[in-house]
Amino acid sequence: SRASSSAPIMLLLRASAATRDDNPPEEKPPLEARRKPSTDNFFGGPYARLLLSPPGIAVVLAATAALAAVSIVGCARFTSDFSYNWFVVGGYQERALDYTDKHYSSQQTRFVGLYTKRADYYAHRDSMDDLLEAYQDEPYVVTSSIEPNWWSSYWDWVDTTDRLVNSSETFGLSLAAYLDDDGSNFAPSVVLDRESEAYPVVLAARVDTLWRQKKSHDSLDAVRDMQDCRSLIRDKARALDPVVYRPRFVWTEGFAVIVHETLFSISIAITVVFAILCILLGDIRAALLVSSMVGLVCTTTLGSIYWYEDYLNPISAFFIIIAVGLSSDAPAHVCHVFQQALGTHRERATQALAELGPSVFKGGISTLTGIAVLGATVTYVFQTFFRFLMTIIIMSVYCGLVVMPVLLVLVGPPEPRDDEGLVAVKTAVGYQGIEESRTLSHSRLPATRTASTSKLPGSDESSSQLPESRTASFFNKLIESRTASRDNLKHTGAESRFSSSTSRIPEEEPAQCAA
């Protein structure tokens, strides 16, 4: 029964041994061959030689500095604005807007409400007078729009009718009578509480006014006027808690904070990207280089607002913020390949270009081709999408394939090393420490896996053997035992093959062997 149950296992062992004998492991190329970068494509060949030559590096640094300077100038000059007209395409609405812009664009007015809240208006009547007087003196307020208003009309009515108003109670009663009779046209502007108190009390009041707005009036002027007016009325009548408001102030409030919020969001995003790069790349210098490329793309995109004759608004700010994520891919991948390559900085940068240059370039071209159709659109949203996404993609490819290799040649991170300070070479059996001496003869470097396992610690050649890490030594011993076991399988039965294979596993590392 035991023999019959073990027969299939023996057959599998014989087949496995025959397969290993017929197909010996491929010999890896010499280490020096692995250190040489691949130059079998355009990016690893003529492009890398031209880009990474001293004149090429000088041209790239000068061009990038000029681009950064132009972007900074644009960042210092752009403005914020937003208009509903940008979203109108054809039809009655567009014709109406064109007509008003043609005949009334030189001097436009906007309705703005001056609101006051619940208070004793009789006790603070002087504050109300000062508020209206100071408000109408503002240059953006149309003076004629202040008069008439419910406050001045009410006191004119009191003087005309010779009513006695000498207290808060008589003020409330007479105001209610005025709004019910002669001042009924101001009744929607004054909200009275006629029930909770012994006499009517003003809960809220509004004075409808007009603000003038010139054609050249941009969003920053609107923000300044709104904030100046708020400060003015707050100082003149704090007891009445006055407020100026119009629906468009929602956008004006956005313009007041959009620059700060955009820069703050970009800063947070770049900080998070830097932290993630430090973890994934495992090198602070590499993370700083990639983050600097992300910052350059964001600066260029923000500065292009001015050069595109556009404005910073919620739509354009969206693309500036997402530039952080879109621009990090190409530089990060190029830097990662550079970290894994061996050789001089120039050789490693060439290797990175050879491996990732075609992919990055094709990815950028395909994306630009996909969004090219948006260049013919007329709607503001799609025009903004096309302009800024095109800028981000072009700058990402430029930073990944032009600027990043140059920076890696100049200040790139060193070759990967293990704990003993040796260059870490990735082999088929793990990471093995190899001296970072380029003067070593080829005969001293392990060319194949068999050669690497024949020079184990304790052999006659151990004095000339290159240093090995503990993990590599263990795996080399394991391979030697397997090789000896394979030779023994040729002369023994299946049972002896299996026992010989397992008995030759090194016993000095039982925990690692079990793993």
C-alpha positions in Angstrom: 0.0 0.0 0.0 2.8 2.4 0.9 4.6 1.6 -2.4 1.5 2.1 -4.5 0.7 5.5 -2.8 4.3 6.8 -3.3 4.5 5.7 -7.0 3.0 8.9 -8.4 5.3 11.0 -6.3 8.3 9.1 -7.5 7.2 9.6 -11.1 6.9 13.4 -10.6 10.4 13.5 -9.0 11.9 11.6 -12.0 10.2 14.0 -14.4 11.3 17.0 -12.5 14.9 15.8 -12.3 14.9 15.0 -16.1 13.6 18.5 -16.8 16.3 20.1 -14.8 19.0 18.1 -16.5 17.7 18.8 -19.9 17.2 22.5 -19.2 20.1 23.9 -17.2 19.7 27.4 -15.7 20.5 30.2 -18.1 23.7 31.9 -17.5 23.3 35.6 -16.6 25.5 38.1 -18.4 28.6 39.4 -16.7 28.0 42.1 -14.0 29.8 44.7 -16.1 27.3 44.0 -18.9 24.4 44.5 -16.6 25.8 47.8 -15.4 25.9 49.2 -18.9 22.7 51.1 -19.8 20.6 50.0 -22.7 20.9 52.2 -25.7 18.7 50.2 -28.1 16.2 53.0 -28.7 16.1 56.7 -29.5 15.7 57.9 -25.9 18.6 55.8 -24.6 20.8 56.5 -27.6 21.1 59.8 -29.5 18.6 61.7 -27.4 20.4 60.8 -24.1 23.8 61.6 -25.5 22.6 65.0 -26.7 20.6 65.8 -23.6 23.2 64.7 -21.0 26.1 66.3 -22.8 27.6 69.4 -21.1 26.1 71.8 -23.7 22.7 70.0 -23.5 22.7 70.3 -19.7 23.5 74.0 -19.9 20.7 74.6 -22.5 18.1 72.7 -20.4 19.0 74.6 -17.2 18.9 78.0 -19.0 15.6 77.2 -20.7 14.0 75.9 -17.4 15.2 79.0 -15.5 13.7 81.3 -18.2 10.4 79.3 -18.1 10.3 79.6 -14.3 10.9 83.4 -14.5 8.1 83.8 -17.1 5.8 81.7 -14.9 6.6 83.8 -11.8 5.8 87.0 -13.7 2.5 85.5 -14.7 1.7 84.5 -11.1 2.4 88.1 -10.0 0.1 89.6 -12.6 -3.0 87.4 -12.9 -6.4 88.6 -11.6 -9.6 86.9 -10.6 -12.9 87.3 -12.4 -16.0 85.4 -13.4 -18.9 86.3 -15.6 -22.2 84.5 -16.5 -21.7 85.7 -20.1 -18.9 83.2 -20.6 -21.5 80.3 -20.4 -24.0 81.7 -22.9 -23.7 80.3 -26.4 -26.2 81.4 -29.0 -29.9 82.2 -28.7 -31.9 85.0 -27.2 -29.8 85.3 -24.1 -26.6 85.9 -26.1 -28.3 88.6 -28.2 -29.6 90.3 -25.1 -26.2 90.3 -23.5 -24.6 91.7 -26.7 -27.2 94.5 -26.8 -26.7 95.6 -23.2 -22.9 95.4 -23.6 -23.0 97.5 -26.7 -25.2 100.3 -25.3 -24.8 100.2 -21.5 -21.4 98.7 -20.8 -19.7 102.0 -20.0 -21.6 102.6 -16.8 -23.4 99.6 -15.2 -25.3 99.6 -12.0 -26.2 96.8 -9.6 -28.8 96.5 -6.8 -27.3 96.2 -3.4 -29.3 96.1 -0.2 -28.3 97.8 3.1 -29.8 95.8 5.9 -30.1 96.6 9.6 -31.2 94.1 12.3 -33.4 94.2 15.4 -32.7 97.2 17.6 -34.2 100.2 19.3 -34.2 102.5 16.3 -35.5 105.4 18.3 -32.7 105.2 20.8 -30.1 104.8 17.9 -31.7 107.2 15.5 -28.4 109.3 15.3 -26.5 106.1 14.3 -29.0 105.5 11.6 -28.6 109.0 10.2 -24.8 108.7 10.3 -25.0 105.3 8.6 -27.0 106.6 5.6 -25.0 109.8 5.3 -21.6 107.9 5.2 -23.0 105.2 2.9 -24.2 107.6 0.2 -20.8 109.3 0.2 -19.0 106.2 -1.0 -17.8 106.6 -4.7 -19.3 103.3 -5.8 -22.8 104.2 -4.4 -25.3 106.0 -6.7 -26.3 108.9 -4.4 -29.7 109.4 -5.9 -30.6 105.7 -5.1 -30.5 106.4 -1.4 -33.5 108.8 -1.5 -36.2 108.1 -0.9 -35.9 105.3 1.8 -38.2 104.2 4.5 -36.2 106.0 7.3 -36.0 109.5 5.8 -39.6 109.2 4.4 -40.9 108.3 7.8 -39.4 111.3 9.5 -40.6 113.6 6.7 -44.1 112.1 7.3 -43.8 112.8 11.1 -42.8 116.4 10.5 -45.7 116.9 8.0 -48.3 115.4 10.3 -47.0 117.0 13.5 -47.0 113.6 15.3 -45.3 113.4 18.6 -42.5 110.8 18.7 -40.6 111.0 22.0 -40.1 107.4 22.9 -39.5 104.0 21.5 -43.2 103.2 22.1 -44.5 106.2 20.2 -41.9 105.5 17.5 -43.2 102.0 17.0 -46.8 102.9 16.9 -46.3 105.8 14.5 -44.1 103.7 12.2 -46.7 101.0 12.0 -49.4 103.6 11.2 -47.1 105.1 8.5 -46.4 101.8 6.8 -50.1 100.9 6.8 -51.1 104.2 5.2 -48.9 106.7 3.4 -45.7 104.6 3.5 -47.3 101.4 2.2 -44.8 101.3 -0.6 -42.0 100.8 2.0 -43.9 98.1 3.9 -41.9 95.3 2.2 -38.7 96.9 3.4 -39.5 97.0 7.1 -40.4 93.9 9.1 -42.4 94.7 12.3 -43.1 92.5 15.3 -46.6 93.7 16.3 -47.4 90.9 18.8 -44.6 90.0 21.2 -44.2 93.5 22.6 -46.7 96.1 23.9 -45.9 98.2 20.8 -44.5 97.4 17.3 -40.7 96.6 17.2 -38.6 96.7 14.1 -37.1 93.2 13.5 -35.3 94.0 10.2 -35.1 96.9 7.7 -33.7 97.3 4.3 -32.6 100.3 2.2 -32.4 99.5 -1.6 -29.5 101.2 -3.3 -27.5 101.0 -6.5 -23.8 100.5 -6.9 -22.1 101.8 -10.1 -19.7 99.4 -11.8 -17.4 100.5 -14.6 -16.6 98.3 -17.5 -13.0 98.0 -16.4 -14.1 97.0 -12.9 -12.6 93.6 -12.2 -13.1 91.2 -9.3 -10.4 92.6 -7.1 -12.1 96.0 -7.3 -15.4 94.3 -6.4 -13.8 92.6 -3.4 -12.2 95.9 -2.2 -15.5 97.8 -2.5 -17.4 95.1 -0.6 -14.9 94.9 2.2 -14.5 98.7 2.5 -18.3 99.1 2.7 -18.6 96.5 5.4 -15.9 98.2 7.5 -17.6 101.6 7.0 -21.1 100.6 8.1 -19.8 98.5 11.0 -18.0 101.5 12.4 -20.9 103.9 11.9 -23.7 101.8 13.4 -22.6 98.9 15.4 -25.8 98.8 17.5 -27.8 98.2 14.4 -25.5 95.4 13.1 -25.7 96.6 9.5 -25.1 94.3 6.5 -24.7 95.0 2.7 -25.7 92.1 0.5 -26.5 91.2 -3.1 -26.6 87.7 -4.6 -23.4 88.3 -6.6 -21.5 88.8 -3.3 -21.4 85.0 -3.2 -18.9 85.1 -6.0 -17.2 88.2 -4.6 -16.7 86.3 -1.4 -15.0 83.6 -3.4 -12.7 86.0 -5.1 -11.7 87.4 -1.7 -10.3 84.0 -0.7 -9.6 82.1 -3.9 -5.9 83.1 -4.2 -5.2 82.2 -0.6 -7.2 78.9 -0.8 -5.6 77.9 -4.1 -2.1 78.4 -2.9 -2.9 76.7 0.4 -4.4 73.7 -1.4 -1.4 73.4 -3.6 0.9 73.6 -0.6 -1.0 70.8 1.2 -1.0 68.6 -1.9 2.7 69.0 -2.6 3.5 68.3 1.1 1.4 65.1 1.0 3.0 64.1 -2.4 6.5 64.6 -0.9 5.7 62.5 2.1 4.4 59.7 -0.1 7.4 59.9 -2.3 9.7 59.7 0.7 8.0 56.4 1.6 7.8 54.9 -1.9 11.2 56.1 -3.2 13.0 55.6 0.1 15.3 58.6 -0.4 14.7 62.2 0.6 16.9 63.6 -2.1 14.9 61.8 -4.8 11.6 62.9 -3.2 12.8 66.5 -3.2 13.7 66.3 -6.9 10.3 64.9 -7.9 8.5 67.4 -5.7 10.5 70.3 -7.3 9.2 69.1 -10.7 5.7 69.1 -9.3 6.1 72.6 -8.0 7.5 73.8 -11.4 4.5 72.4 -13.2 2.0 74.0 -10.7 3.9 77.4 -11.0 3.8 77.3 -14.8 0.1 76.4 -14.8 -0.8 79.2 -12.4 1.3 81.7 -14.3 -0.2 80.7 -17.6 -3.5 82.2 -16.4 -2.1 85.7 -17.1 -0.5 84.7 -20.4 -3.7 83.0 -21.6 -5.5 86.3 -20.7 -7.7 84.2 -18.4 -8.7 84.8 -14.8 -8.4 82.8 -11.6 -11.8 81.5 -10.7 -13.3 78.2 -9.3 -13.0 76.6 -12.7 -9.3 77.5 -13.5 -8.3 76.9 -9.8 -9.5 73.3 -10.1 -7.0 72.5 -12.9 -4.2 74.2 -11.0 -4.8 72.0 -8.0 -5.1 68.7 -9.9 -1.8 69.6 -11.6 -0.1 68.3 -8.5 -1.3 64.8 -9.1 -1.0 64.8 -12.9 2.5 66.1 -13.0 4.1 63.7 -10.5 3.9 60.5 -12.5 6.6 61.0 -15.2 9.3 62.5 -12.9 8.7 59.9 -10.2 9.0 56.9 -12.5 12.1 58.2 -14.2 13.7 58.8 -10.7 12.7 55.3 -9.6 14.4 53.7 -12.6 17.5 55.9 -11.9 17.6 54.6 -8.3 17.6 51.0 -9.4 20.2 51.4 -12.2 23.9 50.9 -11.7 26.9 52.9 -13.0 27.7 56.6 -13.1 25.0 59.2 -12.8 25.1 59.7 -16.5 24.8 56.0 -17.2 21.9 55.6 -14.8 20.1 58.6 -16.3 20.6 57.1 -19.7 19.2 53.8 -18.5 16.1 55.6 -17.1 15.5 57.4 -20.4 15.9 54.1 -22.4 13.4 52.2 -20.2 10.8 54.9 -19.7 11.3 57.5 -22.4 9.1 55.8 -25.1 6.3 55.1 -22.6 6.2 58.6 -21.1 6.4 60.2 -24.6 3.6 58.0 -26.0 1.5 58.6 -23.0 1.8 62.4 -23.4 1.1 62.3 -27.1 -2.0 60.1 -26.7 -3.4 62.3 -24.0 -2.8 65.5 -26.0 -4.5 63.8 -29.0 -7.5 62.9 -26.9 -8.0 66.5 -25.7 -7.1 68.2 -29.0 -10.7 68.2 -30.1 -11.6 70.5 -27.2 -9.5 73.3 -28.8 -12.3 74.1 -31.3 -15.0 74.6 -28.6 -16.4 78.0 -27.6 -17.8 77.3 -24.1 -15.6 78.7 -21.4 -15.5 75.5 -19.4 -14.2 73.4 -22.3 -11.8 76.1 -23.4 -10.3 76.2 -19.9 -10.2 72.4 -19.7 -8.2 72.3 -23.0 -5.8 75.1 -22.2 -4.8 74.1 -18.7 -4.8 70.3 -19.2 -2.6 70.8 -22.3 -0.2 72.9 -20.3 -0.1 70.3 -17.5 0.6 67.4 -19.9 3.3 69.2 -21.9 5.0 70.4 -18.7 4.9 67.0 -17.1 6.5 65.3 -20.2 9.1 68.1 -20.3 10.0 67.7 -16.6 10.1 63.9 -16.9 12.1 63.6 -20.1 14.2 66.8 -20.1 14.6 68.4 -16.7 14.6 65.4 -14.4 17.4 63.4 -16.2 19.6 66.5 -16.1 19.0 67.1 -12.4 19.6 63.4 -11.7 23.0 63.6 -13.5 23.9 66.7 -11.4 22.5 65.9 -8.0 20.8 62.5 -8.3 20.8 60.0 -5.4 23.7 57.5 -5.2 23.6 53.9 -6.3 21.6 51.6 -4.0 23.7 50.1 -1.1 23.1 47.5 1.5 23.8 47.8 5.2 27.6 47.2 4.7 28.0 50.1 2.4 28.3 47.9 -0.7 26.4 48.4 -4.0 23.3 46.2 -3.9 23.0 44.1 -7.0 19.7 42.3 -7.5 20.4 38.7 -8.5 18.2 35.6 -9.0 18.7 34.5 -5.4 18.4 37.8 -3.6 20.4 41.0 -3.1 24.2 40.4 -3.0 26.8 42.9 -1.9 29.3 43.8 -4.7 32.2 46.2 -4.3 31.8 49.5 -5.9 35.2 49.4 -7.6 35.1 49.8 -11.3 38.8 48.7 -11.6 38.0 45.1 -10.6 38.9 42.6 -13.3 36.1 40.7 -14.9 37.4 37.4 -13.6 36.8 38.5 -10.0 33.1 39.3 -10.6 30.6 36.4 -10.4 29.5 35.9 -14.0 27.0 33.0 -13.5 25.1 31.5 -10.7 27.4 28.5 -10.7 30.4 30.6 -10.4 28.9 32.6 -7.6 28.2 29.4 -5.7 31.6 27.9 -6.2 33.3 30.5 -4.1 31.7 30.0 -0.7 33.2 31.1 2.5 35.5 28.4 3.8 36.8 27.4 0.4 40.4 27.8 -0.9 39.4 30.9 -2.8 37.6 32.5 0.1 40.5 35.0 0.5 39.8 36.4 -3.0 36.1 36.0 -2.9 34.1 39.2 -2.9 32.1 40.0 0.3 28.7 38.4 0.5 25.7 39.2 2.6 24.3 36.6 5.0 21.2 36.0 2.9 23.2 35.5 -0.4 25.6 33.1 1.4 22.7 31.0 2.6 21.0 30.8 -0.8 24.4 30.0 -2.5 24.8 27.1 -0.1 21.3 25.9 -0.8 22.0 26.0 -4.6 25.2 24.0 -4.1 23.4 21.3 -2.2 20.7 21.2 -4.9 23.3 20.9 -7.6 25.0 18.0 -5.8 21.6 16.4 -5.2 20.9 16.6 -8.9 24.1 14.8 -9.7 23.3 12.1 -7.2 19.9 11.5 -8.7 21.5 10.2 -11.9 22.8 7.1 -10.0 20.2 6.3 -7.4 16.5 5.5 -7.2 13.6 7.9 -6.6 13.6 7.4 -2.8 17.3 8.0 -2.5 17.0 11.1 -4.7 14.4 12.6 -2.5 16.3 11.8 0.7 19.6 13.0 -0.7 17.9 16.3 -1.8 16.5 17.0 1.6 19.5 15.8 3.6 21.8 18.3 2.0 19.9 21.4 3.0 22.3 23.4 5.3 21.5 22.8 9.0 23.2 26.0 10.3 20.2 28.1 9.2 17.1 26.1 10.1 14.8 29.1 10.6 15.6 30.6 7.2 15.4 27.1 5.6 11.9 26.6 7.0 10.9 30.0 5.7 
